[in-house]
């Protein structure tokens, strides 16, 4: 349920009610809105719980949360959440652009790419150091050395670093070097990993699984939020369907749908969502038009020589063109890039 505090409720009253929620055996999530504060009370509720909380100082109302995803729901927080870390801002009218190679391959490759995407207007650098690959014989990433190279790119360019973490045991290591922890599609329902990235308190980019429903995605986000980490970005990266003309099917209706259901920002990945370089520019522009709060794009100095996903990577000229087109659409719908 939600404890809605009165407009002008004091910090002491909010603290008292959060403690009261915890005393009743529930978990309290204090959420600051633009006009008032609410406290999400999560857990098994007794019949007398509502009455007990409703009589508290500074309380305006106590209402049930109907959605199964409690903290992620717009019932709890009406205003959109903006995730900010370093150079990256995503949500609440700001479109963040995360760009870079699928995999970190060398110092020269990642530094050249970081400089190019920053010059084109990207606000964060992506790059995989640990790579989950379908085949055990494919390139698995440079691991910690790749993380060091990403950190060096951040030091030179100032770009926030977004990189994937694959296991709960690696969270501490990856968090040491990165600004945003990416949970890949294969791990969307790895609940121990979701809890671990929630406890790390770093912003999280949570990718939708290829067969996951919207509710399953939001419940996965709830695992992270439930650990006290409010900085979660949802990523639509395409789902598996019967179609074979693209790598996955990229359902852009998920963007406005998620905005209707949750306050969390929504990022779109046209690279994985299509799997073909020639489709990415139009789908990136369409994503902005659909209301996406961010884009994550694969960009490589020489896609033909990429060690992974070169067939869905933009070169620098293509990325510049995509950015120009997306800016025009963003301006037309009243957003900033």
C-alpha positions, 0 to 999 in steps of 0.5 A, spaced: 500 500 500 501 507 499 502 512 505 500 518 501 503 524 506 500 531 506 503 536 502 508 540 506 509 534 511 515 535 515 522 530 514 520 528 521 513 526 519 516 522 513 521 519 517 516 517 523 511 514 518 517 510 514 519 507 521 512 505 523 511 502 516 517 498 518 515 496 525 509 493 522 513 488 519 513 491 512 519 494 507 518 502 507 520 505 500 520 513 501 519 516 494 520 524 493 515 527 488 515 534 486 509 536 490 508 530 495 512 524 498 509 517 498 511 511 502 510 505 499 509 499 504 511 492 501 509 486 504 504 482 507 499 486 510 494 485 516 487 487 516 488 493 521 495 495 517 491 501 513 487 504 519 494 504 523 498 508 518 492 512 516 492 515 523 499 517 523 502 525 523 502 528 516 498 522 513 493 524 508 491 517 505 493 510 505 491 506 498 492 499 496 497 498 490 494 494 485 499 493 480 504 486 482 510 491 481 509 495 487 515 500 487 515 501 479 508 502 478 505 509 477 500 508 482 506 509 487 510 515 483 506 519 478 512 523 475 517 520 471 524 518 474 530 521 471 536 517 472 543 521 472 550 519 473 556 523 470 555 525 463 548 521 462 541 523 463 535 519 461 528 520 462 523 526 464 524 530 457 531 528 456 534 523 451 540 519 453 544 516 448 549 510 449 553 508 444 560 504 443 562 497 440 559 491 442 565 488 445 572 492 447 577 489 443 583 494 444 585 500 447 585 504 440 579 501 438 575 504 445 579 510 445 577 512 438 570 510 438 569 514 445 572 520 442 567 519 435 561 518 439 562 524 444 563 528 438 557 526 435 553 527 441 553 521 445 552 522 453 555 515 455 559 509 452 557 502 452 562 496 451 562 489 453 568 487 457 564 480 459 561 477 453 555 472 454 556 468 447 551 463 444 557 459 442 563 457 447 568 458 441 566 466 440 570 471 443 568 472 450 571 479 452 577 482 455 574 481 462 578 486 467 583 489 462 576 491 458 574 494 464 580 498 465 580 500 458 573 503 459 575 507 465 581 510 461 576 512 455 572 515 461 578 519 464 579 522 457 572 523 454 568 524 461 563 519 458 559 515 463 561 507 462 555 502 461 557 495 461 554 488 462 555 484 468 553 477 468 554 474 475 552 476 482 560 474 483 562 479 478 558 485 480 563 488 485 568 488 480 564 491 474 561 496 479 568 498 481 570 501 473 563 502 471 557 508 472 551 503 469 551 496 470 547 493 464 543 486 466 543 483 459 537 479 456 539 472 458 539 475 465 533 478 466 530 473 470 537 471 474 534 474 480 540 473 485 544 477 480 538 482 480 538 483 487 546 484 487 546 490 482 540 493 486 545 492 493 550 495 489 547 502 488 549 503 481 544 505 476 542 499 472 540 498 465 535 492 465 534 489 458 528 485 456 528 478 455 527 475 448 521 471 450 519 476 456 512 479 457 512 486 460 509 484 466 515 480 467 520 485 465 517 490 470 517 485 476 524 484 474 525 491 475 522 490 482 527 486 484 532 491 483 528 497 486 526 492 492 533 492 494 533 500 495 536 502 488 531 507 485 535 508 478 533 503 474 532 504 466 528 499 462 531 497 455 526 494 450 531 490 445 526 486 441 523 479 442 523 473 439 517 471 434 516 467 428 519 473 423 526 471 420 527 478 416 530 481 423 534 478 428 529 480 433 522 483 432 522 490 435 515 492 438 516 500 439 509 500 442 512 497 448 515 504 449 508 508 450 505 502 454 511 502 459 510 509 460 503 508 462 505 503 467 511 505 470 515 511 472 522 508 470 525 511 463 525 506 457 531 505 453 530 502 446 536 498 443 535 498 435 541 494 434 539 488 437 532 489 435 533 489 428 540 486 427 541 489 421 545 496 420 541 498 414 535 498 419 538 501 425 537 509 423 530 508 421 528 504 428 532 509 432 528 515 429 522 511 430 524 510 437 525 517 439 518 519 436 515 513 440 517 517 446 523 513 448 527 516 454 534 513 451 537 509 445 543 504 446 547 503 439 552 499 437 558 503 434 565 501 431 570 504 427 570 498 422 564 494 423 567 489 418 573 487 422 569 487 429 570 481 433 562 481 435 556 484 432 559 487 426 553 486 422 549 490 427 554 496 428 554 503 425 560 506 423 562 513 425 559 517 419 552 513 420 552 514 427 553 522 426 547 522 421 543 518 426 544 523 431 542 529 427 535 525 425 534 524 432 535 531 434 530 533 429 525 529 432 526 530 439 526 537 438 519 536 434 516 533 440 519 537 445 525 533 448 532 534 449 538 530 446 
